[in-house]
Amino acid sequence: MVIGILSRCIAIASYMQDKACNSSICSYSEHMAQGTQSLDRALALFIALASDDGATPASEVAGTLGLAPSSARRMIAALERQGLLARIAHGRYAGGSQLTNLSARITRYRSLIETARPVLRKLAAAEGRTAHLGVYASNDMVTYLVKEGGKSLFTREGAELEAYCTGIGKALLAMMPSEQLDAYLAGNFIQLTPYTLIDPLRLKEEIIRTRQRGHAIDDREMDEGVACVAVPLSLPDATLAAISLSGTPEHFGLKDIENQARRLKIAARQISERLEHFQNDRNTVIRFENALVIESVRFPNR
């Protein structure tokens, strides 16, 4: 969407500044198509150079993209001025300091976080519990992205905890294909409390039960003073994510667990539906922008 907005801005600026152009020769649509194409080419060059990290001369990278040398030089100069590219040797470029700064601010799960947070905040307030959103990280840990309510609980956003002894972790393990789960269970597990399951066979049985009932339970397995119920999220991509409610063990009797699991599943559906709606809106914008570009090419004087 950001690229689409930039494309339109470039097109409008080009249209307003081109004194030589009149309505009988060229149109706003034609300029918009030209602006979009120029931005697309510049971004393609930027991505290629930043990915190459200076291993290949910029002239060769530009040539593979079909860019004229003069156009490539202008694009590179603009990207260098903005700090997105940096010259590391004669004719060779890599990502610049501004790219590093931007990368540090970008969160892969931003749309998921912003969609889930208000739902979890409302749920935590209604239940008097701590609500979490977590995802499965590549290092076999659970990364906690959202925490709402329960300021005294030791968890925090951005923290990583083991999967085998947390509610969210077991919900995520239950979503895994059998081969991936078996590989995880081949690891070593530490007894954190007297209630922690560390035997791979018992742990697998618990994960199978989690899969069957649709929610996971952490019964003082990470911390003797904390219990938790968690349910998986159904997301448009392949991200393994889950949400949970945590609190003191006395508030997690069998009836409490069933009620909280039911409310968590409602919240999970709300998050999934909002994300799907957001993705559909984004796809609609992209299709509309593409249609405008195609129309301007087919009918340049309309």
PyMOL commands that set and color helices and strands:
alter all, ss='L'
color gray80, all
select helices_A, chain A and resi 2-17+28-52+58-64+69-81+97-105+110-127+167-173+178-185+200-213+249-251+254-298
alter helices_A, ss='H'
color red, helices_A
select strands_A, chain A and resi 85-89+92-95+130-136+141-148+160-162+216-219+227-232+241-247
alter strands_A, ss='S'
color yellow, strands_A
deselect
rebuild
show_as cartoon
